[in-house]
Amino acid sequence: MSVEMWSLVWGGLLLFILIVLSANANVSAMGMGWGIGNRDQAATTTGWGARARRAYLNHLENLLIYACFAIPLVMAGASSSLSVLGAEIFIVARVLYAIIYVAGITVAGIRTIAWFAGVVGYAMVFIALLQSQM
């Protein structure tokens, strides 16, 4: 399997981990009855648990964009050194983003830098896809 697709797989695993972290924090804050119920009352999770939820929602958005570029690229057989590097940058940046966000690290905009690096990664995959069609 290509690096671009493996990055998508690892991105899916990261999404699962973030969802589990968020769910665990919600159940810890709200109780098991809330967790197995209909959850009509919104979770009141704060701190790392709330950050885990925001991180998984952000990751979901970015993973979808990445998938929209990586899957057609691989289907077209257009993998290149640019797309491979972009895929590697994307997944490393997304892991760093998740760690930074959930841990609550706020040093000099480092979370935003990690987010932007992920965008650069999937932009590279997109550019490789465009180049393959020219």
C-alpha positions in Angstrom: 0.0 0.0 0.0 1.2 3.5 -0.8 2.5 6.0 1.8 -0.4 8.3 1.0 -2.9 5.5 1.9 -1.0 4.5 5.0 -1.1 8.1 6.1 -4.9 7.9 5.7 -5.0 4.7 7.8 -2.8 6.2 10.6 -5.0 9.3 10.5 -8.0 7.1 11.0 -6.4 5.5 14.0 -5.5 8.9 15.4 -9.2 9.9 15.0 -10.3 6.8 16.8 -7.9 7.4 19.7 -9.0 11.0 20.1 -12.7 10.0 20.1 -12.0 7.4 22.8 -10.1 10.0 24.9 -13.0 12.4 24.5 -15.6 9.8 25.3 -13.7 8.6 28.4 -13.5 12.2 29.7 -17.2 12.7 29.1 -18.1 9.6 31.0 -15.7 10.5 33.8 -17.4 13.9 34.1 -21.0 12.9 33.5 -21.2 9.4 34.9 -21.8 6.0 33.4 -25.6 6.5 33.4 -25.1 9.5 31.1 -22.7 7.5 28.9 -25.0 4.6 28.3 -28.1 6.8 28.1 -29.5 9.0 25.4 -27.2 11.9 26.4 -30.0 14.5 26.2 -27.9 16.7 28.5 -24.8 18.1 26.9 -21.5 17.0 28.4 -19.9 19.5 30.8 -16.3 18.2 30.3 -13.6 20.7 30.7 -9.8 20.7 30.5 -8.0 18.0 28.5 -11.3 16.2 27.8 -12.9 19.2 26.1 -9.6 19.8 24.2 -9.7 16.1 23.1 -13.2 16.7 21.6 -12.1 19.8 19.8 -9.0 18.1 18.6 -10.9 15.1 17.1 -13.4 17.4 15.4 -10.6 19.4 13.9 -8.8 16.2 12.9 -12.0 14.8 11.3 -12.2 17.9 9.1 -8.6 17.8 8.0 -8.6 14.0 7.5 -11.6 14.3 5.2 -9.8 17.0 3.1 -6.7 14.8 3.0 -8.7 11.8 1.9 -10.3 13.8 -0.9 -6.8 14.4 -2.3 -5.0 11.2 -1.4 -7.6 8.6 -2.6 -7.9 10.0 -6.2 -4.2 10.4 -6.3 -3.6 6.8 -5.5 -6.4 5.6 -7.8 -4.9 7.6 -10.7 -1.5 5.9 -9.9 0.0 9.4 -9.5 2.1 8.9 -6.4 5.3 10.9 -6.6 8.1 12.1 -4.3 6.0 15.3 -3.7 2.9 13.4 -2.6 4.8 10.9 -0.4 6.6 13.8 1.4 3.2 15.6 1.7 1.6 12.5 3.2 4.4 12.1 5.7 4.3 15.8 6.7 0.5 15.5 7.0 0.4 12.6 9.4 3.4 13.8 11.5 1.8 17.2 11.8 -1.6 15.8 12.8 -0.1 13.6 15.5 1.8 16.6 16.9 -1.3 18.8 16.7 -3.3 16.3 18.6 -0.6 15.9 21.3 -0.1 19.7 21.6 -3.9 20.4 21.8 -4.9 17.6 24.3 -1.9 18.4 26.5 -2.9 22.1 26.5 0.5 23.4 25.3 0.1 27.0 24.4 3.7 28.0 23.7 3.9 30.7 21.0 1.3 29.4 18.6 2.8 26.0 18.3 -0.5 24.3 17.8 -1.3 26.6 14.9 2.1 25.8 13.4 1.4 22.1 13.6 -2.1 22.6 12.0 -0.5 24.7 9.2 2.1 22.0 8.6 -0.7 19.5 8.1 -2.4 21.8 5.6 1.0 22.1 3.8 1.2 18.3 3.7 -2.2 17.8 2.1 -1.6 20.8 -0.2 1.5 18.9 -1.5 -0.7 15.9 -2.2 -3.2 18.0 -4.0 -0.5 19.7 -6.1 0.9 16.2 -7.0 -2.6 15.2 -8.1 -3.0 18.3 -10.3 0.5 17.7 -11.8 -0.5 14.2 -12.8 -3.4 15.5 -14.7 -1.5 18.0 -16.8 
